[in-house]
């Protein structure tokens, strides 16, 4: 018996969102490491919130890309949630960047 391939379906829109999150999180992660190396303390909560939001978005992207029975209406709802969460990420980047002294590269 052949089982279907369970990898996420190709979706350039999802790839674009993931790449954006990867870039933001990687950049802030490197900035946080440089900041921590300087011995300056700070509130890590904004960084953790951003990481949590990125995980939530990625989970929704997996749901859209791997559902057993594609449902256009459900996908539209999930994409609405994804886009709302991505908009929140833009606000969170400022807060997270402030934690690392505004050094975001």
N, CA, C and O atoms as a GROMACS GRO file, in nm:
protein
  420
    1UNK      N    1   0.084  -0.118   0.000
    1UNK     CA    2   0.000   0.000   0.000
    1UNK      C    3   0.088   0.124   0.000
    1UNK      O    4   0.180   0.136   0.082
    2UNK      N    5   0.061   0.213  -0.090
    2UNK     CA    6   0.135   0.339  -0.101
    2UNK      C    7   0.070   0.445  -0.014
    2UNK      O    8  -0.052   0.463  -0.016
    3UNK      N    9   0.152   0.514   0.063
    3UNK     CA   10   0.102   0.624   0.145
    3UNK      C   11   0.140   0.755   0.079
    3UNK      O   12   0.248   0.768   0.021
    4UNK      N   13   0.052   0.852   0.088
    4UNK     CA   14   0.086   0.981   0.027
    4UNK      C   15   0.204   1.047   0.098
    4UNK      O   16   0.234   1.018   0.213
    5UNK      N   17   0.268   1.135   0.025
    5UNK     CA   18   0.380   1.210   0.079
    5UNK      C   19   0.325   1.316   0.174
    5UNK      O   20   0.243   1.397   0.132
    6UNK      N   21   0.368   1.317   0.300
    6UNK     CA   22   0.312   1.407   0.401
    6UNK      C   23   0.390   1.536   0.418
    6UNK      O   24   0.369   1.608   0.515
    7UNK      N   25   0.479   1.565   0.328
    7UNK     CA   26   0.549   1.693   0.335
    7UNK      C   27   0.452   1.805   0.300
    7UNK      O   28   0.356   1.783   0.226
    8UNK      N   29   0.476   1.926   0.353
    8UNK     CA   30   0.386   2.038   0.319
    8UNK      C   31   0.384   2.062   0.168
    8UNK      O   32   0.485   2.048   0.100
    9UNK      N   33   0.267   2.099   0.120
    9UNK     CA   34   0.254   2.133  -0.021
    9UNK      C   35   0.334   2.260  -0.050
    9UNK      O   36   0.345   2.348   0.036
   10UNK      N   37   0.389   2.269  -0.169
   10UNK     CA   38   0.465   2.388  -0.209
   10UNK      C   39   0.372   2.509  -0.209
   10UNK      O   40   0.262   2.504  -0.265
   11UNK      N   41   0.415   2.616  -0.146
   11UNK     CA   42   0.335   2.738  -0.141
   11UNK      C   43   0.430   2.857  -0.130
   11UNK      O   44   0.485   2.882  -0.023
   12UNK      N   45   0.450   2.929  -0.240
   12UNK     CA   46   0.543   3.042  -0.237
   12UNK      C   47   0.506   3.147  -0.131
   12UNK      O   48   0.594   3.211  -0.073
   13UNK      N   49   0.379   3.164  -0.107
   13UNK     CA   50   0.334   3.260  -0.006
   13UNK      C   51   0.381   3.217   0.133
   13UNK      O   52   0.430   3.300   0.210
   14UNK      N   53   0.367   3.090   0.166
   14UNK     CA   54   0.414   3.037   0.294
   14UNK      C   55   0.566   3.046   0.303
   14UNK      O   56   0.620   3.081   0.408
   15UNK      N   57   0.634   3.016   0.193
   15UNK     CA   58   0.781   3.025   0.192
   15UNK      C   59   0.826   3.168   0.219
   15UNK      O   60   0.924   3.190   0.290
   16UNK      N   61   0.756   3.264   0.164
   16UNK     CA   62   0.789   3.406   0.183
   16UNK      C   63   0.772   3.446   0.331
   16UNK      O   64   0.857   3.515   0.387
   17UNK      N   65   0.662   3.402   0.392
   17UNK     CA   66   0.638   3.433   0.534
   17UNK      C   67   0.746   3.367   0.619
   17UNK      O   68   0.801   3.431   0.708
   18UNK      N   69   0.776   3.241   0.593
   18UNK     CA   70   0.878   3.171   0.671
   18UNK      C   71   1.015   3.238   0.657
   18UNK      O   72   1.087   3.254   0.756
   19UNK      N   73   1.050   3.277   0.537
   19UNK     CA   74   1.180   3.341   0.514
   19UNK      C   75   1.188   3.474   0.588
   19UNK      O   76   1.292   3.508   0.645
   20UNK      N   77   1.080   3.548   0.588
   20UNK     CA   78   1.076   3.676   0.661
   20UNK      C   79   1.095   3.653   0.811
   20UNK      O   80   1.172   3.724   0.876
   21UNK      N   81   1.024   3.555   0.866
   21UNK     CA   82   1.038   3.523   1.008
   21UNK      C   83   1.179   3.474   1.040
   21UNK      O   84   1.237   3.510   1.143
   22UNK      N   85   1.233   3.392   0.952
   22UNK     CA   86   1.370   3.341   0.971
   22UNK      C   87   1.470   3.457   0.976
   22UNK      O   88   1.558   3.459   1.061
   23UNK      N   89   1.455   3.552   0.885
   23UNK     CA   90   1.544   3.666   0.879
   23UNK      C   91   1.534   3.751   1.005
   23UNK      O   92   1.635   3.789   1.063
   24UNK      N   93   1.411   3.780   1.046
   24UNK     CA   94   1.390   3.862   1.166
   24UNK      C   95   1.444   3.792   1.290
   24UNK      O   96   1.519   3.851   1.368
   25UNK      N   97   1.408   3.665   1.308
   25UNK     CA   98   1.449   3.593   1.428
   25UNK      C   99   1.600   3.570   1.430
   25UNK      O  100   1.663   3.580   1.535
   26UNK      N  101   1.657   3.540   1.315
   26UNK     CA  102   1.802   3.519   1.309
   26UNK      C  103   1.875   3.650   1.341
   26UNK      O  104   1.970   3.651   1.418
   27UNK      N  105   1.829   3.759   1.282
   27UNK     CA  106   1.893   3.888   1.306
   27UNK      C  107   1.883   3.930   1.452
   27UNK      O  108   1.981   3.975   1.511
   28UNK      N  109   1.766   3.915   1.510
   28UNK     CA  110   1.749   3.950   1.651
   28UNK      C  111   1.825   3.853   1.741
   28UNK      O  112   1.877   3.893   1.845
   29UNK      N  113   1.832   3.728   1.702
   29UNK     CA  114   1.907   3.630   1.780
   29UNK      C  115   2.055   3.666   1.784
   29UNK      O  116   2.118   3.659   1.890
   30UNK      N  117   2.111   3.703   1.670
   30UNK     CA  118   2.251   3.744   1.666
   30UNK      C  119   2.273   3.871   1.747
   30UNK      O  120   2.371   3.883   1.820
   31UNK      N  121   2.181   3.965   1.734
   31UNK     CA  122   2.191   4.090   1.810
   31UNK      C  123   2.183   4.061   1.960
   31UNK      O  124   2.256   4.120   2.039
   32UNK      N  125   2.095   3.970   2.000
   32UNK     CA  126   2.081   3.934   2.141
   32UNK      C  127   2.210   3.870   2.193
   32UNK      O  128   2.250   3.897   2.306
   33UNK      N  129   2.274   3.787   2.112
   33UNK     CA  130   2.400   3.725   2.154
   33UNK      C  131   2.508   3.831   2.173
   33UNK      O  132   2.582   3.827   2.271
   34UNK      N  133   2.518   3.925   2.078
   34UNK     CA  134   2.617   4.033   2.092
   34UNK      C  135   2.588   4.116   2.216
   34UNK      O  136   2.679   4.155   2.288
   35UNK      N  137   2.460   4.144   2.239
   35UNK     CA  138   2.419   4.225   2.353
   35UNK      C  139   2.452   4.153   2.484
   35UNK      O  140   2.505   4.213   2.577
   36UNK      N  141   2.421   4.024   2.490
   36UNK     CA  142   2.447   3.945   2.611
   36UNK      C  143   2.597   3.933   2.637
   36UNK      O  144   2.640   3.931   2.752
   37UNK      N  145   2.676   3.925   2.531
   37UNK     CA  146   2.820   3.915   2.547
   37UNK      C  147   2.877   4.039   2.613
   37UNK      O  148   2.983   4.034   2.676
   38UNK      N  149   2.806   4.152   2.599
   38UNK     CA  150   2.850   4.276   2.662
   38UNK      C  151   2.818   4.279   2.810
   38UNK      O  152   2.857   4.373   2.879
   39UNK      N  153   2.748   4.179   2.861
   39UNK     CA  154   2.717   4.171   3.002
   39UNK      C  155   2.604   4.263   3.046
   39UNK      O  156   2.581   4.279   3.166
   40UNK      N  157   2.535   4.322   2.952
   40UNK     CA  158   2.425   4.412   2.987
   40UNK      C  159   2.297   4.331   2.996
   40UNK      O  160   2.262   4.258   2.902
   41UNK      N  161   2.228   4.343   3.108
   41UNK     CA  162   2.104   4.268   3.125
   41UNK      C  163   1.989   4.337   3.053
   41UNK      O  164   2.000   4.452   3.012
   42UNK      N  165   1.884   4.267   3.038
   42UNK     CA  166   1.766   4.322   2.974
   42UNK      C  167   1.650   4.226   2.992
   42UNK      O  168   1.668   4.110   3.031
   43UNK      N  169   1.534   4.274   2.964
   43UNK     CA  170   1.413   4.192   2.977
   43UNK      C  171   1.399   4.104   2.853
   43UNK      O  172   1.377   4.156   2.744
   44UNK      N  173   1.410   3.972   2.867
   44UNK     CA  174   1.403   3.885   2.751
   44UNK      C  175   1.260   3.859   2.702
   44UNK      O  176   1.242   3.798   2.597
   45UNK      N  177   1.160   3.906   2.775
   45UNK     CA  178   1.021   3.874   2.740
   45UNK      C  179   0.984   3.916   2.598
   45UNK      O  180   0.922   3.837   2.528
   46UNK      N  181   1.019   4.037   2.550
   46UNK     CA  182   0.985   4.070   2.412
   46UNK      C  183   1.046   3.975   2.309
   46UNK      O  184   0.984   3.943   2.208
   47UNK      N  185   1.168   3.930   2.336
   47UNK     CA  186   1.230   3.833   2.245
   47UNK      C  187   1.156   3.700   2.248
   47UNK      O  188   1.136   3.636   2.145
   48UNK      N  189   1.116   3.659   2.367
   48UNK     CA  190   1.043   3.533   2.382
   48UNK      C  191   0.905   3.543   2.317
   48UNK      O  192   0.858   3.447   2.257
   49UNK      N  193   0.839   3.658   2.330
   49UNK     CA  194   0.709   3.677   2.265
   49UNK      C  195   0.722   3.666   2.114
   49UNK      O  196   0.638   3.604   2.047
   50UNK      N  197   0.826   3.726   2.061
   50UNK     CA  198   0.849   3.720   1.916
   50UNK      C  199   0.873   3.576   1.872
   50UNK      O  200   0.819   3.532   1.771
   51UNK      N  201   0.954   3.503   1.947
   51UNK     CA  202   0.980   3.362   1.913
   51UNK      C  203   0.851   3.280   1.921
   51UNK      O  204   0.826   3.195   1.836
   52UNK      N  205   0.770   3.307   2.023
   52UNK     CA  206   0.643   3.236   2.039
   52UNK      C  207   0.550   3.266   1.922
   52UNK      O  208   0.483   3.176   1.871
   53UNK      N  209   0.545   3.391   1.879
   53UNK     CA  210   0.459   3.430   1.767
   53UNK      C  211   0.507   3.363   1.639
   53UNK      O  212   0.425   3.316   1.559
   54UNK      N  213   0.638   3.358   1.619
   54UNK     CA  214   0.692   3.292   1.499
   54UNK      C  215   0.655   3.144   1.499
   54UNK      O  216   0.621   3.089   1.394
   55UNK      N  217   0.660   3.079   1.615
   55UNK     CA  218   0.621   2.939   1.625
   55UNK      C  219   0.473   2.922   1.592
   55UNK      O  220   0.435   2.828   1.522
   56UNK      N  221   0.389   3.012   1.642
   56UNK     CA  222   0.245   3.005   1.616
   56UNK      C  223   0.217   3.020   1.466
   56UNK      O  224   0.134   2.948   1.411
   57UNK      N  225   0.285   3.113   1.403
   57UNK     CA  226   0.267   3.134   1.258
   57UNK      C  227   0.312   3.010   1.182
   57UNK      O  228   0.243   2.965   1.091
   58UNK      N  229   0.426   2.955   1.219
   58UNK     CA  230   0.476   2.836   1.150
   58UNK      C  231   0.380   2.719   1.166
   58UNK      O  232   0.361   2.641   1.072
   59UNK      N  233   0.320   2.706   1.283
   59UNK     CA  234   0.222   2.599   1.306
   59UNK      C  235   0.103   2.616   1.212
   59UNK      O  236   0.056   2.518   1.153
   60UNK      N  237   0.053   2.737   1.199
   60UNK     CA  238  -0.060   2.761   1.108
   60UNK      C  239  -0.020   2.734   0.963
   60UNK      O  240  -0.099   2.682   0.885
   61UNK      N  241   0.103   2.771   0.927
   61UNK     CA  242   0.150   2.743   0.790
   61UNK      C  243   0.156   2.592   0.766
   61UNK      O  244   0.123   2.546   0.656
   62UNK      N  245   0.196   2.516   0.866
   62UNK     CA  246   0.196   2.370   0.852
   62UNK      C  247   0.055   2.317   0.834
   62UNK      O  248   0.031   2.227   0.754
   63UNK      N  249  -0.039   2.372   0.910
   63UNK     CA  250  -0.178   2.329   0.896
   63UNK      C  251  -0.231   2.356   0.756
   63UNK      O  252  -0.298   2.271   0.697
   64UNK      N  253  -0.201   2.472   0.704
   64UNK     CA  254  -0.247   2.506   0.568
   64UNK      C  255  -0.182   2.414   0.465
   64UNK      O  256  -0.248   2.370   0.371
   65UNK      N  257  -0.054   2.385   0.485
   65UNK     CA  258   0.019   2.308   0.384
   65UNK      C  259   0.009   2.158   0.394
   65UNK      O  260   0.051   2.089   0.301
   66UNK      N  261  -0.045   2.105   0.504
   66UNK     CA  262  -0.045   1.960   0.521
   66UNK      C  263  -0.182   1.901   0.553
   66UNK      O  264  -0.191   1.783   0.587
   67UNK      N  265  -0.288   1.979   0.544
   67UNK     CA  266  -0.420   1.925   0.576
   67UNK      C  267  -0.450   1.806   0.486
   67UNK      O  268  -0.416   1.806   0.367
   68UNK      N  269  -0.514   1.706   0.542
   68UNK     CA  270  -0.543   1.584   0.466
   68UNK      C  271  -0.643   1.610   0.355
   68UNK      O  272  -0.632   1.555   0.246
   69UNK      N  273  -0.741   1.692   0.385
   69UNK     CA  274  -0.841   1.727   0.285
   69UNK      C  275  -0.841   1.878   0.270
   69UNK      O  276  -0.896   1.950   0.354
   70UNK      N  277  -0.781   1.928   0.162
   70UNK     CA  278  -0.776   2.073   0.143
   70UNK      C  279  -0.916   2.133   0.145
   70UNK      O  280  -1.010   2.079   0.087
   71UNK      N  281  -0.929   2.245   0.213
   71UNK     CA  282  -1.057   2.315   0.226
   71UNK      C  283  -1.028   2.463   0.205
   71UNK      O  284  -0.968   2.528   0.290
   72UNK      N  285  -1.072   2.515   0.092
   72UNK     CA  286  -1.042   2.654   0.056
   72UNK      C  287  -1.092   2.753   0.160
   72UNK      O  288  -1.021   2.848   0.193
   73UNK      N  289  -1.212   2.733   0.213
   73UNK     CA  290  -1.266   2.824   0.314
   73UNK      C  291  -1.183   2.826   0.441
   73UNK      O  292  -1.155   2.932   0.497
   74UNK      N  293  -1.144   2.708   0.485
   74UNK     CA  294  -1.060   2.697   0.606
   74UNK      C  295  -0.924   2.761   0.581
   74UNK      O  296  -0.872   2.833   0.667
   75UNK      N  297  -0.866   2.736   0.462
   75UNK     CA  298  -0.737   2.795   0.430
   75UNK      C  299  -0.744   2.947   0.430
   75UNK      O  300  -0.651   3.013   0.475
   76UNK      N  301  -0.853   3.002   0.380
   76UNK     CA  302  -0.871   3.148   0.380
   76UNK      C  303  -0.874   3.200   0.524
   76UNK      O  304  -0.812   3.302   0.555
   77UNK      N  305  -0.946   3.130   0.612
   77UNK     CA  306  -0.950   3.171   0.754
   77UNK      C  307  -0.812   3.164   0.816
   77UNK      O  308  -0.770   3.255   0.887
   78UNK      N  309  -0.741   3.053   0.790
   78UNK     CA  310  -0.607   3.038   0.847
   78UNK      C  311  -0.513   3.146   0.794
   78UNK      O  312  -0.433   3.202   0.870
   79UNK      N  313  -0.522   3.175   0.664
   79UNK     CA  314  -0.437   3.280   0.608
   79UNK      C  315  -0.471   3.416   0.669
   79UNK      O  316  -0.382   3.500   0.687
   80UNK      N  317  -0.597   3.439   0.699
   80UNK     CA  318  -0.635   3.563   0.768
   80UNK      C  319  -0.567   3.572   0.904
   80UNK      O  320  -0.516   3.677   0.942
   81UNK      N  321  -0.566   3.460   0.977
   81UNK     CA  322  -0.497   3.456   1.106
   81UNK      C  323  -0.347   3.476   1.089
   81UNK      O  324  -0.284   3.551   1.164
   82UNK      N  325  -0.291   3.409   0.990
   82UNK     CA  326  -0.147   3.420   0.966
   82UNK      C  327  -0.110   3.566   0.938
   82UNK      O  328  -0.014   3.617   0.995
   83UNK      N  329  -0.184   3.630   0.851
   83UNK     CA  330  -0.152   3.769   0.815
   83UNK      C  331  -0.169   3.863   0.933
   83UNK      O  332  -0.092   3.958   0.947
   84UNK      N  333  -0.267   3.839   1.018
   84UNK     CA  334  -0.284   3.921   1.138
   84UNK      C  335  -0.166   3.902   1.233
   84UNK      O  336  -0.116   3.998   1.291
   85UNK      N  337  -0.121   3.777   1.248
   85UNK     CA  338  -0.007   3.750   1.336
   85UNK      C  339   0.122   3.808   1.279
   85UNK      O  340   0.206   3.858   1.354
   86UNK      N  341   0.137   3.802   1.148
   86UNK     CA  342   0.256   3.860   1.085
   86UNK      C  343   0.258   4.012   1.106
   86UNK      O  344   0.364   4.070   1.128
   87UNK      N  345   0.142   4.076   1.101
   87UNK     CA  346   0.135   4.220   1.128
   87UNK      C  347   0.179   4.250   1.272
   87UNK      O  348   0.244   4.351   1.297
   88UNK      N  349   0.143   4.162   1.366
   88UNK     CA  350   0.186   4.178   1.504
   88UNK      C  351   0.338   4.165   1.516
   88UNK      O  352   0.400   4.230   1.600
   89UNK      N  353   0.396   4.081   1.434
   89UNK     CA  354   0.541   4.062   1.437
   89UNK      C  355   0.610   4.196   1.410
   89UNK      O  356   0.711   4.227   1.472
   90UNK      N  357   0.557   4.274   1.316
   90UNK     CA  358   0.617   4.403   1.284
   90UNK      C  359   0.626   4.491   1.409
   90UNK      O  360   0.728   4.557   1.431
   91UNK      N  361   0.521   4.492   1.490
   91UNK     CA  362   0.522   4.569   1.614
   91UNK      C  363   0.619   4.509   1.714
   91UNK      O  364   0.689   4.582   1.785
   92UNK      N  365   0.624   4.377   1.721
   92UNK     CA  366   0.709   4.309   1.818
   92UNK      C  367   0.857   4.328   1.789
   92UNK      O  368   0.940   4.328   1.881
   93UNK      N  369   0.892   4.345   1.662
   93UNK     CA  370   1.032   4.362   1.626
   93UNK      C  371   1.088   4.487   1.693
   93UNK      O  372   1.202   4.486   1.740
   94UNK      N  373   1.009   4.594   1.696
   94UNK     CA  374   1.055   4.716   1.763
   94UNK      C  375   1.082   4.694   1.910
   94UNK      O  376   1.184   4.739   1.962
   95UNK      N  377   0.991   4.626   1.978
   95UNK     CA  378   1.008   4.596   2.120
   95UNK      C  379   1.130   4.506   2.143
   95UNK      O  380   1.211   4.531   2.232
   96UNK      N  381   1.141   4.403   2.062
   96UNK     CA  382   1.252   4.309   2.077
   96UNK      C  383   1.385   4.377   2.047
   96UNK      O  384   1.486   4.350   2.113
   97UNK      N  385   1.386   4.463   1.947
   97UNK     CA  386   1.507   4.536   1.913
   97UNK      C  387   1.550   4.628   2.027
   97UNK      O  388   1.669   4.645   2.052
   98UNK      N  389   1.452   4.688   2.096
   98UNK     CA  390   1.484   4.775   2.209
   98UNK      C  391   1.554   4.698   2.320
   98UNK      O  392   1.639   4.753   2.391
   99UNK      N  393   1.519   4.570   2.337
   99UNK     CA  394   1.582   4.487   2.440
   99UNK      C  395   1.730   4.474   2.416
   99UNK      O  396   1.810   4.474   2.509
  100UNK      N  397   1.768   4.464   2.289
  100UNK     CA  398   1.909   4.446   2.255
  100UNK      C  399   1.975   4.579   2.222
  100UNK      O  400   2.073   4.584   2.147
  101UNK      N  401   1.922   4.684   2.278
  101UNK     CA  402   1.982   4.816   2.262
  101UNK      C  403   1.963   4.876   2.124
  101UNK      O  404   2.041   4.961   2.082
  102UNK      N  405   1.859   4.833   2.055
  102UNK     CA  406   1.832   4.887   1.922
  102UNK      C  407   1.927   4.836   1.816
  102UNK      O  408   1.925   4.884   1.703
  103UNK      N  409   2.010   4.739   1.852
  103UNK     CA  410   2.108   4.685   1.759
  103UNK      C  411   2.046   4.565   1.689
  103UNK      O  412   2.050   4.453   1.740
  104UNK      N  413   1.990   4.588   1.575
  104UNK     CA  414   1.927   4.480   1.500
  104UNK      C  415   1.987   4.478   1.362
  104UNK      O  416   1.966   4.569   1.282
  105UNK      N  417   2.062   4.372   1.334
  105UNK     CA  418   2.127   4.363   1.203
  105UNK      C  419   2.116   4.222   1.150
  105UNK      O  420   2.165   4.192   1.041
   0.00000   0.00000   0.00000
